[in-house]
Amino acid sequence: MATYAQDRPVTLVESIPAADPAPLGLAAFALTTFMISGHNATFIPDLIWVGLALFYGGLVQLLAGMWEFRNRNVFGATAFSTYGGFWLSVGIFVVLAEVSKSFAAGLAGTNLPNALGWFFVAFAIFNTYMLFWSVRVSGAVFGVFLTLEITEILLAIGNFMEAHGHANSTWVHAGGWAGIVTAAVAWYASAAGVINGMSGRVVLPVGAVRIGRIGSPMPRRAEAH
């Protein structure tokens, strides 16, 4: 007798949900942003942030983005993976400029600030549409993308002004202080994700419009019941 597919027993295996990677990604972003912004604001020495850009803001945040793919969270995966790549790019850029004479020669004169200006413009474009969609996540995440948008625009203006012969670094300093605000908002969102996720209830409010698990500052995929 023929056996049809619909007659065969089907075994459904439910995988164990992964821990929420959003607080880790936000923390990595916040700390690295704070360190480089403190340098731009002139109270933190230069280059201390390079290792953080490569490993914490870069590699760790990229891993958080990959885990968000596991959670089927397209917003978190896109945001964390992109800004993980952002920090890896900045870190390796500085390393190459320091260790490679030929690479450094290409950055002579106005090439460096002009290149950095376009770098921030490109990421501001990405950040703009993520800012629009972040209103569907939470107030805290919207705050991160809003302050980051301001930071990137200020840094782009400052670098373009330097490339065109304006030695005044006021715009870059302003971008540094805006970055510190960005880091503070991201740290808050990270802390909220940790304590709310551990408590199973809202302890630190994030103004959330989210789907899924309690306490996450990023949208989760809807679970089947």
C-alpha positions as a Markdown table, in Angstrom:
| # | Residue | x | y | z |
|---|---|---|---|---|
| 1 | Met | 0.0 | 0.0 | 0.0 |
| 2 | Ala | 1.3 | 3.4 | -0.9 |
| 3 | Thr | 2.2 | 5.7 | 2.0 |
| 4 | Tyr | 1.3 | 9.4 | 1.4 |
| 5 | Ala | 3.2 | 12.3 | 3.0 |
| 6 | Gln | 0.1 | 13.5 | 4.8 |
| 7 | Asp | -0.2 | 10.2 | 6.6 |
| 8 | Arg | 3.3 | 10.3 | 8.0 |
| 9 | Pro | 3.7 | 11.5 | 11.6 |
| 10 | Val | 5.4 | 14.9 | 11.9 |
| 11 | Thr | 7.7 | 15.7 | 14.8 |
| 12 | Leu | 8.0 | 19.4 | 15.7 |
| 13 | Val | 11.1 | 20.3 | 17.6 |
| 14 | Glu | 10.9 | 23.7 | 19.3 |
| 15 | Ser | 14.3 | 25.3 | 19.8 |
| 16 | Ile | 15.2 | 27.0 | 23.0 |
| 17 | Pro | 14.9 | 30.8 | 22.6 |
| 18 | Ala | 18.2 | 32.7 | 22.5 |
| 19 | Ala | 18.9 | 35.3 | 25.2 |
| 20 | Asp | 18.2 | 38.8 | 24.1 |
| 21 | Pro | 21.4 | 40.2 | 22.5 |
| 22 | Ala | 20.1 | 43.8 | 22.3 |
| 23 | Pro | 21.4 | 45.0 | 25.7 |
| 24 | Leu | 24.9 | 43.7 | 24.8 |
| 25 | Gly | 24.8 | 45.4 | 21.4 |
| 26 | Leu | 23.6 | 48.7 | 22.9 |
| 27 | Ala | 26.2 | 48.6 | 25.7 |
| 28 | Ala | 29.0 | 47.9 | 23.2 |
| 29 | Phe | 27.8 | 50.8 | 21.0 |
| 30 | Ala | 27.4 | 53.1 | 24.0 |
| 31 | Leu | 30.8 | 52.6 | 25.6 |
| 32 | Thr | 32.8 | 52.9 | 22.3 |
| 33 | Thr | 30.8 | 56.0 | 21.3 |
| 34 | Phe | 31.5 | 57.5 | 24.7 |
| 35 | Met | 35.2 | 57.0 | 24.4 |
| 36 | Ile | 35.7 | 58.5 | 20.9 |
| 37 | Ser | 33.2 | 61.3 | 21.6 |
| 38 | Gly | 35.1 | 62.1 | 24.8 |
| 39 | His | 38.2 | 62.5 | 22.6 |
| 40 | Asn | 36.3 | 64.7 | 20.1 |
| 41 | Ala | 35.1 | 66.8 | 23.1 |
| 42 | Thr | 38.8 | 67.0 | 24.1 |
| 43 | Phe | 38.7 | 65.4 | 27.6 |
| 44 | Ile | 39.7 | 61.8 | 26.7 |
| 45 | Pro | 43.1 | 61.1 | 25.1 |
| 46 | Asp | 43.3 | 60.0 | 21.5 |
| 47 | Leu | 43.7 | 56.3 | 20.3 |
| 48 | Ile | 42.5 | 54.7 | 23.6 |
| 49 | Trp | 39.2 | 54.0 | 21.7 |
| 50 | Val | 40.8 | 52.1 | 18.8 |
| 51 | Gly | 40.9 | 48.7 | 20.6 |
| 52 | Leu | 37.4 | 49.2 | 21.7 |
| 53 | Ala | 36.3 | 50.0 | 18.2 |
| 54 | Leu | 37.9 | 46.8 | 16.9 |
| 55 | Phe | 36.7 | 44.4 | 19.6 |
| 56 | Tyr | 33.8 | 45.8 | 21.7 |
| 57 | Gly | 32.0 | 48.3 | 19.5 |
| 58 | Gly | 33.1 | 46.3 | 16.5 |
| 59 | Leu | 33.3 | 42.5 | 17.0 |
| 60 | Val | 30.9 | 42.3 | 20.0 |
| 61 | Gln | 28.3 | 44.4 | 18.4 |
| 62 | Leu | 28.6 | 42.5 | 15.1 |
| 63 | Leu | 28.0 | 39.3 | 17.1 |
| 64 | Ala | 24.9 | 40.9 | 18.7 |
| 65 | Gly | 23.7 | 41.6 | 15.2 |
| 66 | Met | 24.2 | 38.0 | 14.1 |
| 67 | Trp | 22.3 | 36.8 | 17.2 |
| 68 | Glu | 19.5 | 39.2 | 16.3 |
| 69 | Phe | 19.2 | 37.3 | 12.9 |
| 70 | Arg | 18.7 | 34.2 | 15.0 |
| 71 | Asn | 15.9 | 36.0 | 16.8 |
| 72 | Arg | 14.4 | 37.0 | 13.4 |
| 73 | Asn | 14.7 | 40.6 | 14.5 |
| 74 | Val | 15.4 | 42.4 | 11.2 |
| 75 | Phe | 15.7 | 45.9 | 12.8 |
| 76 | Gly | 18.1 | 44.8 | 15.5 |
| 77 | Ala | 20.2 | 42.6 | 13.2 |
| 78 | Thr | 20.5 | 45.5 | 10.7 |
| 79 | Ala | 21.3 | 48.1 | 13.3 |
| 80 | Phe | 23.9 | 46.2 | 15.3 |
| 81 | Ser | 25.6 | 44.5 | 12.3 |
| 82 | Thr | 25.9 | 47.9 | 10.5 |
| 83 | Tyr | 27.3 | 49.8 | 13.5 |
| 84 | Gly | 29.5 | 46.8 | 14.4 |
| 85 | Gly | 30.9 | 47.2 | 10.8 |
| 86 | Phe | 31.1 | 51.0 | 11.4 |
| 87 | Trp | 33.4 | 50.6 | 14.4 |
| 88 | Leu | 35.5 | 47.9 | 12.7 |
| 89 | Ser | 35.9 | 50.2 | 9.8 |
| 90 | Val | 37.0 | 53.2 | 11.9 |
| 91 | Gly | 39.4 | 51.0 | 14.0 |
| 92 | Ile | 41.2 | 49.5 | 11.0 |
| 93 | Phe | 41.3 | 52.8 | 9.2 |
| 94 | Val | 43.3 | 54.3 | 12.1 |
| 95 | Val | 45.5 | 51.2 | 12.4 |
| 96 | Leu | 46.4 | 51.3 | 8.7 |
| 97 | Ala | 47.0 | 55.0 | 8.9 |
| 98 | Glu | 49.5 | 54.5 | 11.7 |
| 99 | Val | 51.3 | 51.4 | 10.4 |
| 100 | Ser | 51.3 | 51.9 | 6.6 |
| 101 | Lys | 53.2 | 54.7 | 5.0 |
| 102 | Ser | 51.5 | 54.3 | 1.7 |
| 103 | Phe | 48.1 | 54.3 | 3.3 |
| 104 | Ala | 48.9 | 57.4 | 5.3 |
| 105 | Ala | 50.3 | 59.1 | 2.2 |
| 106 | Gly | 46.8 | 58.9 | 0.6 |
| 107 | Leu | 45.4 | 60.8 | 3.6 |
| 108 | Ala | 47.8 | 63.8 | 3.3 |
| 109 | Gly | 46.5 | 67.3 | 3.4 |
| 110 | Thr | 42.7 | 67.7 | 3.1 |
| 111 | Asn | 42.1 | 64.1 | 2.1 |
| 112 | Leu | 41.7 | 62.9 | 5.6 |
| 113 | Pro | 39.0 | 65.3 | 6.8 |
| 114 | Asn | 37.3 | 65.1 | 3.4 |
| 115 | Ala | 37.2 | 61.3 | 3.6 |
| 116 | Leu | 35.9 | 61.4 | 7.2 |
| 117 | Gly | 33.2 | 63.9 | 6.2 |
| 118 | Trp | 31.9 | 61.6 | 3.4 |
| 119 | Phe | 32.2 | 58.6 | 5.8 |
| 120 | Phe | 29.8 | 60.3 | 8.3 |
| 121 | Val | 27.5 | 61.4 | 5.5 |
| 122 | Ala | 27.1 | 57.8 | 4.3 |
| 123 | Phe | 26.3 | 56.5 | 7.7 |
| 124 | Ala | 23.9 | 59.4 | 8.3 |
| 125 | Ile | 22.0 | 58.3 | 5.3 |
| 126 | Phe | 21.6 | 54.8 | 6.7 |
| 127 | Asn | 20.8 | 56.2 | 10.1 |
| 128 | Thr | 18.1 | 58.4 | 8.7 |
| 129 | Tyr | 15.8 | 55.6 | 7.6 |
| 130 | Met | 16.6 | 53.6 | 10.7 |
| 131 | Leu | 15.6 | 56.7 | 12.7 |
| 132 | Phe | 12.2 | 56.7 | 10.9 |
| 133 | Trp | 11.6 | 53.0 | 11.6 |
| 134 | Ser | 12.9 | 53.2 | 15.2 |
| 135 | Val | 9.6 | 54.9 | 16.2 |
| 136 | Arg | 8.1 | 51.4 | 15.9 |
| 137 | Val | 10.6 | 50.0 | 18.5 |
| 138 | Ser | 10.6 | 52.2 | 21.6 |
| 139 | Gly | 11.2 | 55.8 | 22.8 |
| 140 | Ala | 14.7 | 54.9 | 24.1 |
| 141 | Val | 15.8 | 53.4 | 20.8 |
| 142 | Phe | 14.3 | 56.3 | 18.9 |
| 143 | Gly | 16.4 | 58.6 | 21.2 |
| 144 | Val | 19.6 | 56.6 | 20.3 |
| 145 | Phe | 19.0 | 57.1 | 16.6 |
| 146 | Leu | 18.0 | 60.7 | 16.9 |
| 147 | Thr | 21.0 | 61.7 | 19.0 |
| 148 | Leu | 23.2 | 59.6 | 16.7 |
| 149 | Glu | 21.8 | 61.4 | 13.7 |
| 150 | Ile | 22.7 | 64.8 | 15.2 |
| 151 | Thr | 26.2 | 63.5 | 16.1 |
| 152 | Glu | 27.0 | 62.2 | 12.6 |
| 153 | Ile | 25.7 | 65.4 | 10.9 |
| 154 | Leu | 27.8 | 67.6 | 13.2 |
| 155 | Leu | 30.9 | 65.5 | 12.6 |
| 156 | Ala | 30.4 | 65.5 | 8.9 |
| 157 | Ile | 30.1 | 69.3 | 8.9 |
| 158 | Gly | 33.1 | 69.7 | 11.1 |
| 159 | Asn | 35.3 | 67.5 | 8.9 |
| 160 | Phe | 34.1 | 69.2 | 5.6 |
| 161 | Met | 34.9 | 72.6 | 7.1 |
| 162 | Glu | 38.4 | 71.5 | 8.0 |
| 163 | Ala | 38.9 | 70.0 | 4.5 |
| 164 | His | 38.0 | 73.5 | 3.1 |
| 165 | Gly | 40.5 | 75.3 | 5.2 |
| 166 | His | 38.5 | 76.2 | 8.3 |
| 167 | Ala | 40.6 | 75.4 | 11.3 |
| 168 | Asn | 37.8 | 76.0 | 13.8 |
| 169 | Ser | 36.9 | 72.6 | 15.4 |
| 170 | Thr | 33.8 | 73.8 | 17.1 |
| 171 | Trp | 31.6 | 71.5 | 15.0 |
| 172 | Val | 33.7 | 68.5 | 15.9 |
| 173 | His | 33.6 | 69.4 | 19.6 |
| 174 | Ala | 29.8 | 69.8 | 19.3 |
| 175 | Gly | 29.7 | 66.4 | 17.7 |
| 176 | Gly | 31.7 | 65.0 | 20.5 |
| 177 | Trp | 29.2 | 66.3 | 23.1 |
| 178 | Ala | 26.3 | 65.0 | 21.0 |
| 179 | Gly | 28.0 | 61.6 | 20.9 |
| 180 | Ile | 28.2 | 61.6 | 24.7 |
| 181 | Val | 24.5 | 62.2 | 24.9 |
| 182 | Thr | 24.0 | 59.4 | 22.4 |
| 183 | Ala | 26.1 | 57.1 | 24.6 |
| 184 | Ala | 24.1 | 58.0 | 27.6 |
| 185 | Val | 20.8 | 57.2 | 25.9 |
| 186 | Ala | 22.2 | 53.9 | 24.5 |
| 187 | Trp | 23.4 | 52.9 | 28.0 |
| 188 | Tyr | 20.0 | 53.6 | 29.4 |
| 189 | Ala | 18.3 | 51.5 | 26.8 |
| 190 | Ser | 20.9 | 48.7 | 27.5 |
| 191 | Ala | 20.3 | 48.9 | 31.2 |
| 192 | Ala | 16.5 | 48.8 | 30.7 |
| 193 | Gly | 16.9 | 45.7 | 28.5 |
| 194 | Val | 18.9 | 43.9 | 31.2 |
| 195 | Ile | 16.8 | 44.7 | 34.2 |
| 196 | Asn | 13.4 | 44.4 | 32.5 |
| 197 | Gly | 14.4 | 41.1 | 30.9 |
| 198 | Met | 15.6 | 39.8 | 34.3 |
| 199 | Ser | 12.5 | 41.0 | 36.1 |
| 200 | Gly | 9.9 | 39.9 | 33.6 |
| 201 | Arg | 8.3 | 43.3 | 34.0 |
| 202 | Val | 9.0 | 47.0 | 33.2 |
| 203 | Val | 11.4 | 48.4 | 35.8 |
| 204 | Leu | 13.1 | 51.0 | 33.6 |
| 205 | Pro | 10.5 | 52.4 | 31.1 |
| 206 | Val | 11.6 | 52.7 | 27.5 |
| 207 | Gly | 8.4 | 54.1 | 26.0 |
| 208 | Ala | 8.1 | 50.8 | 24.2 |
| 209 | Val | 6.0 | 49.9 | 21.2 |
| 210 | Arg | 7.4 | 46.4 | 20.8 |
| 211 | Ile | 6.5 | 42.8 | 19.9 |
| 212 | Gly | 7.4 | 39.8 | 22.0 |
| 213 | Arg | 9.4 | 39.4 | 25.2 |
| 214 | Ile | 9.0 | 41.8 | 28.1 |
| 215 | Gly | 12.0 | 44.0 | 28.7 |
| 216 | Ser | 13.7 | 44.1 | 25.3 |
| 217 | Pro | 14.4 | 47.5 | 23.8 |
| 218 | Met | 14.3 | 45.9 | 20.3 |
| 219 | Pro | 11.4 | 44.3 | 18.6 |
| 220 | Arg | 11.2 | 40.5 | 18.8 |
| 221 | Arg | 9.6 | 38.1 | 16.5 |
| 222 | Ala | 6.1 | 37.0 | 17.5 |
| 223 | Glu | 6.2 | 33.6 | 19.1 |
| 224 | Ala | 3.7 | 30.9 | 18.0 |
| 225 | His | 1.3 | 29.7 | 20.8 |
